[in-house]
């Protein structure tokens, strides 16, 4: 994706944090990378030409492994 298709402040935050040597840096970098991955996936799948796979559709709320009738909670 090019810069005109995706705009996020997360990359700048990541660049700022990676040069710091402060307590909690690893935790902050972990969370920023998680957020960046989610932001990229959301932007990618929001494109008109994007093809959403079955794995992405199953990740939607209400379609998780404990949300269907075959869950372990219902079997008890």
Secondary structure, DSSP 8 states (H G I E B T S, - for coil): --TTT---THHHHHHHHHT---TTHHHHHHHHHHHHHHHHHHHHHHSTT----HHHHHTSTT-STTSSTT-HHHH-
